[in-house]
Every structure is written in C-alpha cells, then in structure tokens.
Amino acid sequence: MASSTDRPAAGSGGITADRLAVLIGRDTLHAPLNASLATNIRAMVSDGRLPVGSRLPAERELATALGLSRVTVSTAYRRLREQGWAGAHQGSGTWTRTPDGGRVVAAWVPGVPLEGQLDLSYTAPSGPPEVAEAYATALTMLPRHLPGHGYAPQGLPELRERLAARFTARGLPTSVEQVVVTLGAAGGITAALRALTDPGDRVLVEHPVWPNALDVLGVLRTRAVPVPLDPERTAEFVAALHRAARQTSARAAYLVPDFSNPTGAVLDVEDRRHLAASLQQQDVTVLADETLTDLPLEGQEVPPPLAAFARPGAVVTVGSLSKAVWAGVRTGWVRGEAPFLARVASAMSREHGSLSIVDQLAACALLDGLDDALVRRRAELRTQRDALVAALAARLPEWRVPVPDGGLSLWCHLPPGTSSSLLADAAEPLGLRIATGSRFGTGHAFDDRLRLPFTQPVPVLERAVELLVAARDAAAAGHGRRPAPREAVLLG
Ligand SMILES: Cc1ncc(COP(=O)(O)O)c(C=O)c1O
C-alpha cells in the first residue's frame, strides 16, 4: 500500500472513463484481459501519456466504456497496485504512481573511462582556446578585487550586467537585480527548484528529459510528472502539459524550450504563447532551462525566451556557459524577480557560500567574445552532427535518426526488439560508453531509444559507430554483460 505522501495532491483531477478507453483502445487488449489492461495502463504511466498522480476512473465506469466486466477492471487495478503502478486510499479512489514513487534518483555517469575507451555518455564539447585566454584576462583584472572580502553571493555586478544585457537583446528586458550567478546551470536548477517547491509537490517535466533534473526533483522529494514530448509535434506537447497540470495540480514545470536534451525539440512562438498562458492560468511556475539556447545549427533565429511571453515571475530562467563555451568554467545563472532571487541566493549561499571571483571574471571575458566564439562552435557542431548522421545511415540503416536543427545530441529510435541497455552493456567491454535511453525517462520508458551526442571530433564519432555495430552484433548473439551498478553522479 502506498504511503500517505503518495496520495494525489488535493484537488488533483482524474481522467474520464471514456478518454482512458480511447487511449487504451479496446482492440489492443488480448487474453487474459485483466493482465493486458494492466500492462496497457502501466505503459501509459511510464511514458507519461497518463500522468503520475492521475485519478483512474471508477471500475464500473471504465468497464462500461471498454465493454469489459467489472471484475476484469477490478483485477487489473489490483495488479497495478500490487506492482506499484497505482495507489489507493479510502475515499480518494485509485490513482497512478510509479514503483519508485515518481522519484528517480539515478542520474548517472560511469566511473573513470578505461584507457582508450570512447565516452559518449556526456553531451559536453571540449573547451576552445578562448577559455585559457579569458582566464589570462581574468588574472589581470583580479588585483582590483583583492582589497574586497571576495564574497559575492549574487555574483559579480559586471557579470550580472552582461547577462542582463544579453536577455534584453533577446527580447526580454532585464535589469541587473533580475539575475544571479550560479554554479553552472545545475546549481541554478537545484536552487530554483528548492525555492519553487515543497516535498510532495507535483512537477511537470518534458519526457524524455535531462536526467539530472529528475535527480534533483527526487532529492527534493517532489514528484516528477512526465509529459510526452515529440519534437515533431510540440503543439501536442503544450496541450498535454495543460491537461497534466489540470489533472495533477502541479506546482511547477521544468522545461528546456530550446534544443532540448536529448531530443533537440524547440518550442515555437505559438507554442510559447499557449504554454505561458495555460500554465499561468493554472498557477504553475515554469523553470525554463536555456542551457542549449545558443546552439541553433542552421542559421535560424531562436524564438525569444519563454519568460518574454509570461507575466513577471511566472517563468524563471536558467542558463549556462557550459555548452556554448565549456562546462569547466562552471558559470550559470538564474533570471527571475528580485524577491524570488533573494531566496535562490540564500539557498545557494547555504550550500556553497559564494562563487569564485576568478571564474566570474573569466566568464565576463568569455561573454565579451561569445558571439564570435559561437560562430565557430556552431560550425564545428554542424560538421560533427552531419558526420554522425551519415555514419549511422551507412552502418546502422535500420535505426531511425531524426536530425535536430540545433543542440548537441541525436535521439535515435532503435528497431523493434533492440534494447539500448543491452546495447550499452555490450558496448562497454568493446571500449564505448553510452547512456541508455531509459536514463532520460521516468518509470521504464525509452529502452528502445539511444542518445548519441555529436560533441566529439568526427573520427571519434565514426569509430563510435563502428563499435555500435559490433555491440549490436554482440548483443544479438547474447554476449552483452551486466556491468556492476553505476554511481549516481552528474550526467552532462
Ligand atoms: C538541459 C541541460 N541543463 C543543464 C545542464 C547542466 O549544465 P551545467 O554544466 O551548466 O551545470 C545540462 C548539461 O548537460 C543540460 O543538458
């Protein structure tokens, strides 16, 4: 039986019997019907079509809508409860959950790669020469700061000014007071989610999703509510977010509006307008992660920030230099309203006091040269993306590989029967490390997907594809092996 904290939020909505019957599709059920119905509902919870925390229809109503006996539905609900996919409490009916309670605590990166091993588990480009130059500039600026105490909990004013000016130039007028500097986007996401939520709150997430966001939500003891995101159907995603917000009384949403990791999805201007209006109306605060915003690869304009479409305070924005420049600089930021930012700053200062002055001075120099550096970064990523797509088409033509027009990764659809976890297990001893598709989902979704970053040089990517071919053959021959449990640490 679920614990009381697993109950649906007060006032959370349910799905009607007729709608659930349409989603299930009577024709897809086969004997034994109760097991088939339970499996069907479970699949919808795990891939987010049926949000975690939704109230299921009364047994009698679903039985009527599907033309089944009530005993069949009742047995299916019991199976779901026994397997941890549903909870029930006197007076509050049956609602959906996941066996881990919606908490996903396994954001992952393997240990140190073995000698000669290719590591495609990160989406993080190498640092350009400008980084060293920026640190040299920072050291020349440092003496001016030495007479002070060296603490700057909200960030150096000159860095905040530059960040505010970039937002303003992108169509979102921003003052220095509306920006704080953070330890990477990761630091900003953690501090912002801590300030936005309480334990037990529902938080909508795009699905697939950057796994560390799920990890943070788990640590904060909130409930991730996955909402399916198909990069080719973003308007449907916005509509599904609206429904999920209504059904679960969600408090917040974590979204990556530009070049989502892993899918590369972008929300267009219309999507942004609808999304902002819908979530605002339902009092859901959005945390918009703009970590990949600077990476359009086809010369296209990226729409203005999501916050430009919402009233002040309804959208909190985080960003970072990690993907545009280099993750080693560890400079990110949060944009929001001043009272909220005061809470973010105090959450951060409890956690790590303040940030390095040298890193922030280097970040100022990097921002001054960012537009030129981005021209080179985008050209390099475009070449690498195209080479990886071409190698996959030549060597693994049975894979479906949508080509994103920005970002850092391909989200590959594996052919029926191919499991990305078996593939990863088979690839590891061959010298290739990859992140399995299921890392990007809640429950058990996406084992038939694989994220491949195009952040490494072309020869590395081409070699990786050869190793994937060998891994596919080894997995098919049953030669994959289960590696030891992996550590729970950051995944880029
Ligand atoms: C969507 C997204 N957000 C945040 C991060 C973390 O960025 P940072 O290195 O600035 O903490 C990543 C890194 O992969 C990411 O893909």
The ligand as a Tripos MOL2 file, in Angstrom:
@<TRIPOS>MOLECULE
LIG
   16    16     1     0     0
SMALL
NO_CHARGES

@<TRIPOS>ATOM
      1 C1         19.4770   20.6640  -20.3830 C.3       1 LIG1
      2 C2         20.6730   20.8120  -19.5050 C.ar      1 LIG1
      3 N1         20.5970   21.5960  -18.4130 N.ar      1 LIG1
      4 C3         21.6450   21.7630  -17.5910 C.ar      1 LIG1
      5 C4         22.8470   21.1230  -17.8300 C.ar      1 LIG1
      6 C5         23.9970   21.3190  -16.8640 C.3       1 LIG1
      7 O1         24.7110   22.4260  -17.2070 O.3       1 LIG1
      8 P1         25.9060   22.9660  -16.2910 P.3       1 LIG1
      9 O2         27.1580   22.2740  -16.7330 O.co2     1 LIG1
     10 O3         25.9440   24.4370  -16.5780 O.co2     1 LIG1
     11 O4         25.5800   22.6930  -14.8680 O.co2     1 LIG1
     12 C6         22.9670   20.2900  -18.9460 C.ar      1 LIG1
     13 C7         24.2100   19.5490  -19.2110 C.2       1 LIG1
     14 O5         24.1900   18.5800  -19.9360 O.2       1 LIG1
     15 C8         21.8610   20.1450  -19.8030 C.ar      1 LIG1
     16 O6         21.9230   19.3700  -20.8980 O.3       1 LIG1
@<TRIPOS>BOND
     1     1     2 1
     2     2     3 ar
     3     2    15 ar
     4     3     4 ar
     5     4     5 ar
     6     5     6 1
     7     5    12 ar
     8     6     7 1
     9     7     8 1
    10     8     9 2
    11     8    10 1
    12     8    11 1
    13    12    13 1
    14    12    15 ar
    15    13    14 2
    16    15    16 1
@<TRIPOS>SUBSTRUCTURE
     1 LIG1         1 GROUP 0 **** ****
